[in-house]
Amino acid sequence: MRHIPRWAGHIPGHTSPTILHAARVAAYAVRVLGEAYHDALLCHDAGKRLVDAGLLYRDGPVSRLESIQIGEHAAWGRAVLQLIMDARCHGAPVPRVYQEMCALHHHWYDGSHPGSVAGANGAGVCDIPRAMVGDAIPYYVRVLSICDVYDAVLTRTYQVGHTRTPAEARAILAAGAGTQFDPHLVPIVIAALTNAHGDAFSPEEDAIAAYA
């Protein structure tokens, strides 16, 4: 699965928060999925290359329109990765797992919030159906979606103006089970991110090492 270089998840001109977010999410998700998915996980936010850095890194809440603008990165990820493939891999197509991680990581398990998978004609991007629901969403994307939100609520302030504690983050995941997240995977992911003493797994050192 190592068709796209690890550095594809980097965002030239942007500061470290998004790079480290991708690395932390990858460190979380491989505890469930295994190392084979690590490089694809690093690239899940590749579309943020096309989002204004000032909006991405704003300290505090954003408007509904701005939130939509940030969310559009999911629809742009495949195009960004294809540019890399064109330049570095002689135009080889972006592997399907990378496409699906980019396009679907904000897609809700119950289909009530399709993320940014719709194209201009409503048919979807990179041949991914807009109406994916439940287990039709690839397993690795369902795990990624949980880990992505977990890290976001621990580290970002733009939605509610403050970060949350690991316990609060776990409660958010549990509350979204069956709607935003796969209800069978939520407890599995939470267990993977918590040790026997109930302490949260911290991937900071692993995250930095991923880009060494």
C-alpha positions in Angstrom: 0.0 0.0 0.0 3.1 2.3 -0.1 2.4 3.8 -3.5 2.3 7.4 -2.2 5.2 8.8 -0.3 4.6 9.5 3.4 5.3 13.2 2.9 2.2 13.4 0.8 0.3 14.3 4.0 2.4 17.4 4.5 0.9 20.7 3.6 3.6 23.1 2.1 3.4 26.5 3.6 1.2 25.4 6.5 2.4 25.1 10.1 2.6 21.9 12.1 -0.9 21.5 13.5 -2.4 19.7 10.5 0.7 17.7 9.9 0.7 16.5 13.5 -3.1 15.9 13.5 -2.6 13.5 10.6 0.2 11.7 12.3 -1.7 11.4 15.6 -4.8 10.1 13.9 -2.6 7.5 12.1 -1.0 6.5 15.4 -4.5 6.1 16.9 -6.0 4.2 14.0 -3.2 1.7 13.4 -3.8 0.4 16.9 -7.0 -1.1 15.4 -6.2 -1.4 11.7 -2.5 -2.3 11.8 0.6 -0.7 10.3 -0.4 -1.6 6.7 -2.7 1.4 6.7 -0.4 3.9 8.2 0.7 5.8 5.1 -2.8 6.1 3.7 -4.0 7.4 7.1 -1.3 10.1 7.0 -2.8 11.3 3.8 -6.5 11.5 4.8 -6.4 15.3 5.1 -4.4 15.9 1.9 -7.2 18.2 0.6 -6.4 20.7 3.3 -3.6 21.9 1.0 -6.4 23.9 -0.7 -7.9 25.4 2.5 -6.8 28.8 3.7 -4.3 28.3 6.5 -5.7 31.2 8.5 -9.1 29.5 8.6 -7.6 26.1 9.5 -5.6 27.4 12.4 -8.0 30.1 13.8 -8.1 30.1 17.5 -11.8 30.0 18.3 -15.2 29.1 16.8 -15.9 29.4 13.0 -19.1 30.3 11.2 -21.3 27.6 9.6 -20.1 28.7 6.2 -16.5 28.5 7.2 -17.1 25.1 8.7 -18.5 24.0 5.3 -15.4 25.4 3.6 -13.1 23.5 5.9 -15.1 20.3 5.3 -14.7 20.6 1.6 -11.1 19.3 1.9 -12.6 15.8 1.9 -13.7 16.2 -1.7 -10.3 17.7 -2.7 -8.0 15.1 -1.3 -8.0 12.7 -4.3 -7.1 15.6 -6.7 -4.2 16.7 -4.5 -2.9 13.1 -4.2 -3.2 12.6 -8.0 -1.0 15.6 -8.6 1.6 13.9 -6.4 1.2 10.7 -8.3 1.5 12.5 -11.6 4.7 14.2 -10.5 6.4 11.3 -8.7 4.8 8.1 -9.9 4.4 8.7 -13.7 0.7 9.4 -13.4 -0.3 6.1 -11.7 -3.8 6.3 -10.2 -4.3 7.1 -6.6 -4.9 3.8 -4.8 -8.5 3.2 -3.8 -7.9 3.1 -0.1 -6.3 6.6 -0.2 -9.3 7.9 -2.2 -11.8 6.5 0.2 -10.0 7.8 3.3 -9.8 11.3 1.8 -13.4 11.4 0.5 -15.3 9.6 3.3 -13.7 10.3 6.6 -16.4 12.9 7.4 -19.2 10.6 6.2 -21.7 9.6 8.9 -22.4 5.9 9.6 -26.1 6.4 9.3 -25.8 8.4 6.0 -27.5 11.5 7.5 -24.4 13.6 6.9 -22.7 12.6 3.7 -19.6 14.8 4.3 -18.1 16.1 1.1 -18.4 13.2 -1.3 -20.8 14.8 -3.7 -19.5 16.2 -6.9 -21.0 19.0 -9.0 -23.6 16.6 -10.4 -24.3 15.0 -7.0 -22.9 11.7 -8.1 -20.0 11.6 -5.8 -16.2 12.0 -6.2 -13.7 9.3 -7.3 -16.6 7.0 -8.2 -17.6 6.7 -4.5 -21.4 6.5 -4.1 -22.9 9.4 -2.2 -25.4 7.2 -0.4 -23.1 4.9 1.5 -24.6 3.8 4.8 -23.4 1.6 7.6 -21.2 -1.3 6.8 -21.1 -0.3 3.1 -18.6 2.3 4.3 -15.2 0.7 4.2 -14.1 -0.7 7.6 -10.8 1.3 7.6 -12.8 4.6 6.9 -15.1 3.8 9.8 -12.1 3.5 12.2 -10.5 6.6 10.7 -13.7 8.6 11.2 -13.7 7.8 15.0 -10.0 8.5 15.4 -10.2 11.8 13.4 -13.0 13.2 15.6 -11.3 12.0 18.8 -8.1 13.9 18.0 -10.0 16.9 16.8 -11.9 17.4 20.0 -8.8 16.9 22.1 -6.7 19.5 20.2 -8.9 22.0 18.3 -10.9 24.9 19.4 -12.7 26.1 16.3 -16.0 24.4 16.9 -16.8 25.2 20.5 -13.9 27.6 21.5 -12.0 25.1 23.7 -10.5 21.7 23.7 -11.9 18.7 25.6 -10.4 16.2 28.0 -9.9 12.5 26.9 -12.9 11.5 29.1 -15.0 14.2 27.3 -13.8 13.0 23.9 -14.7 9.4 24.7 -18.2 10.6 25.8 -18.6 12.4 22.4 -17.7 9.2 20.6 -20.1 7.2 22.6 -22.9 9.7 22.0 -22.3 9.4 18.3 -22.4 5.7 18.1 -25.1 4.5 15.7 -25.4 7.9 14.0 -22.0 9.5 13.2 -20.0 6.4 14.1 -20.2 2.6 13.7 -21.7 1.5 17.1 -19.7 -1.7 17.1 -16.4 0.0 16.4 -16.7 2.8 19.0 -16.0 0.7 22.0 -13.2 -1.1 20.2 -11.5 2.1 19.3 -12.0 3.6 22.8 -10.4 0.4 24.3 -7.5 0.7 21.9 -6.9 4.3 23.0 -7.1 3.6 26.7 -4.8 1.6 28.9 -5.8 -0.8 31.7 -5.8 2.1 34.2 -8.1 4.2 32.1 -5.4 6.6 30.9 -5.5 7.9 27.4 -2.9 6.8 24.9 -0.7 9.7 23.8 0.9 9.4 20.4 2.9 12.6 20.3 6.3 10.9 20.0 5.0 8.4 17.5 3.5 11.3 15.5 6.7 13.1 15.3 8.7 10.0 14.4 6.3 9.3 11.5 7.7 12.3 9.7 11.4 11.7 10.6 
